[in-house]
Amino acid sequence: MRILFLLVAVLFFLFQAAPAYSQEAADTLACRQNRASCSFVPCSAPLVDVGTCRGGKLRCCKW
């Protein structure tokens, strides 16, 4: 019975952080829906910068 209580407490803790992660991933999802890719470096010549990914940490590049 103690294990079940511990499992419920851990699951509650994990799901509590889920909304913050989904807000950060919103720009990443929008980038993927535009058929673009996320890049650590600025977009090079054949690619065009169309936004950001991972909450502004990465660049969203499209052909």
Summary of the structure (lengths in Angstrom):
residues: 63
radius of gyration: 17.7
end to end distance: 56.0
largest distance: 60.9
contacts: 148
relative contact order: 0.18
helix: 48%
strand: 22%
